[in-house]
Amino acid sequence: MSKTKPIHAIVATDLYGTIGHGSKMPEWVIDDDFKMNFTPKTKEGGICIMGSITAMSLKGPLPKRICIAITTNPETAEHLHEKGFKIAQNPWEALAMAQKIPEGDTIWNIGGGKLYQWTRENVIVKELHVTRIQSTYKGEDEIKFCGYPVDQYTLDPSRSLYFKKRPAGTNGEKDKGNSDDAIVEVYVREY
């Protein structure tokens, strides 16, 4: 019998909980978060589930990860499938697909807002990885992070990270820099 893969959520928010503006990401750049937090963690787990807006904001599936996009729109499903995403019609189906995939040991919820809300209400999220951008990014059609009941989680300070604001190019010519300071907090839920 195979082991059930835990579900983790990973999100970046500004100080007011903004995670997006309609179908667009906020304009912050925290290159260190992508290189030292998001990318290694989600590659290690191997499976990412996301809503269709999040999937459409990407050029394609994230490298070296299995990416499952959730949509009921046939045209969107076809477009995302052609780009290489696996398609599920609802979050339950996405989780069932992810559990059956032999690769990967963790399912990462990478957003967007509706999927974070759904997992908060319907499943146990074992770990929350929250990057808090130390600034605000106001804009039209703001999408807010729903948060999780923090009284059910314990902050693990040994896994926290801090990224300082710094200009692009500091760590090589492809380095995008950090537009703001950012703090990564990892919260763990004990069953």
C-alpha positions in Angstrom: 0.0 0.0 0.0 1.4 3.4 -0.9 1.8 6.2 1.5 -0.5 9.2 1.3 1.3 12.3 0.1 1.0 15.3 2.4 -0.4 18.6 1.0 1.6 21.7 1.5 0.7 25.3 0.4 3.3 27.8 -0.7 2.3 31.5 -1.3 3.9 34.9 -1.5 1.9 37.9 -0.3 2.4 41.6 0.4 1.7 43.1 3.8 -2.0 43.3 3.0 -2.3 39.7 1.8 -2.4 40.5 -1.9 -1.3 37.5 -4.1 -2.4 38.8 -7.5 -4.2 41.3 -9.6 -6.8 39.5 -11.7 -4.8 37.2 -14.0 -1.5 39.0 -13.3 1.1 38.5 -10.6 2.0 41.6 -8.5 5.0 43.5 -9.7 7.4 42.5 -6.9 10.6 40.7 -7.7 12.1 38.5 -5.0 14.6 36.4 -7.0 16.1 34.9 -3.9 12.6 33.5 -2.9 12.3 31.7 -6.3 15.9 30.4 -6.2 16.2 29.4 -2.5 12.6 28.7 -1.5 9.9 28.1 -4.1 11.9 26.2 -6.7 13.9 23.8 -4.5 10.9 23.0 -2.3 8.4 22.3 -5.1 11.0 20.4 -7.2 11.7 18.2 -4.1 8.0 17.4 -3.7 7.6 17.0 -7.4 3.8 17.6 -7.8 2.2 21.1 -8.1 -1.5 21.7 -8.3 -2.9 25.1 -9.3 -5.9 26.9 -10.6 -6.3 27.7 -14.3 -5.4 31.4 -13.8 -2.1 30.5 -12.1 -1.4 27.9 -14.9 -2.2 30.4 -17.6 0.2 32.9 -16.0 3.1 30.5 -16.6 4.9 29.8 -19.8 4.3 26.1 -19.3 4.6 23.5 -16.6 7.3 24.2 -14.1 10.5 22.3 -15.0 11.2 19.0 -13.2 7.7 19.0 -11.6 4.4 17.4 -12.5 1.9 20.2 -12.9 -1.8 19.7 -12.6 -4.1 22.6 -13.6 -7.7 22.7 -12.5 -10.3 24.0 -15.0 -13.8 23.2 -16.2 -13.4 25.3 -19.4 -12.8 23.0 -22.4 -10.8 25.6 -24.3 -8.6 26.4 -21.4 -8.1 22.7 -20.7 -7.1 22.1 -24.3 -4.7 25.0 -24.3 -3.1 24.0 -21.0 -2.9 20.3 -22.0 -1.1 21.4 -25.2 1.4 23.3 -23.1 2.1 20.1 -21.1 -0.1 20.4 -18.0 -2.2 17.5 -16.7 -5.8 18.6 -16.4 -8.3 18.1 -13.6 -11.9 19.4 -13.5 -11.9 20.0 -9.7 -9.6 20.0 -6.7 -10.7 16.6 -5.6 -9.8 15.1 -9.0 -6.4 17.0 -8.9 -5.6 15.5 -5.5 -6.6 12.0 -6.6 -4.4 12.3 -9.7 -1.5 13.6 -7.6 -1.8 10.7 -5.1 -1.7 8.1 -7.9 1.5 9.6 -9.5 4.4 7.4 -8.4 6.9 10.3 -8.5 7.1 12.9 -5.9 6.4 12.7 -2.2 4.5 16.0 -1.6 1.6 17.8 -3.3 2.2 21.5 -3.4 -0.8 23.9 -3.7 0.8 26.9 -5.5 -2.5 28.8 -5.9 -4.4 30.8 -6.8 -6.8 32.4 -4.4 -9.7 30.0 -5.0 -7.5 26.9 -4.6 -6.0 28.2 -1.4 -9.6 28.9 -0.1 -10.8 25.4 -1.2 -7.9 23.6 0.5 -8.4 25.6 3.7 -12.0 24.4 3.8 -11.7 20.8 2.6 -8.4 19.2 3.4 -5.6 19.2 5.9 -2.7 21.2 4.7 0.4 19.8 6.6 2.7 22.8 6.0 2.2 26.4 5.0 5.2 28.2 3.4 4.4 31.9 3.4 6.7 34.5 1.9 5.7 37.9 3.3 6.9 40.7 1.0 7.6 43.7 3.3 5.7 46.2 1.1 2.3 46.8 -0.4 1.3 46.3 -4.0 -2.1 47.9 -4.6 -3.8 47.5 -7.9 -7.1 46.6 -9.7 -8.8 43.2 -9.2 -6.8 42.4 -6.1 -6.8 38.7 -5.1 -6.1 38.2 -1.4 -4.7 35.2 0.4 -7.4 33.7 2.5 -5.0 32.7 5.3 -5.3 29.5 7.3 -6.2 29.0 11.0 -2.8 29.8 12.5 -3.9 28.5 15.9 -3.8 25.0 14.3 -0.2 25.5 13.1 3.2 26.0 14.8 5.8 28.3 13.3 9.1 26.5 12.8 11.6 29.3 13.1 14.5 27.0 12.2 13.1 26.9 8.6 12.5 30.7 8.2 14.4 32.7 5.7 15.0 36.4 5.3 15.8 38.1 2.0 17.1 41.7 1.9 16.2 44.2 -0.8 19.0 44.4 -3.3 19.5 45.5 -6.9 19.4 43.3 -10.0 22.8 41.9 -11.0 24.1 41.5 -7.5 24.6 37.8 -7.9 25.4 37.6 -11.7 24.0 39.0 -14.9 20.8 36.9 -14.9 20.0 37.9 -11.3 16.8 39.9 -11.0 17.4 41.2 -7.5 14.9 41.7 -4.7 12.5 44.7 -5.0 11.7 44.5 -1.3 12.7 42.7 1.9 10.9 39.4 2.4 10.5 36.9 5.2 9.6 33.2 4.6 7.7 31.6 7.5 7.0 27.9 7.6 4.0 26.7 9.7 3.6 23.0 10.5 0.3 21.4 11.5 0.5 18.4 13.8 -2.3 15.9 13.1 
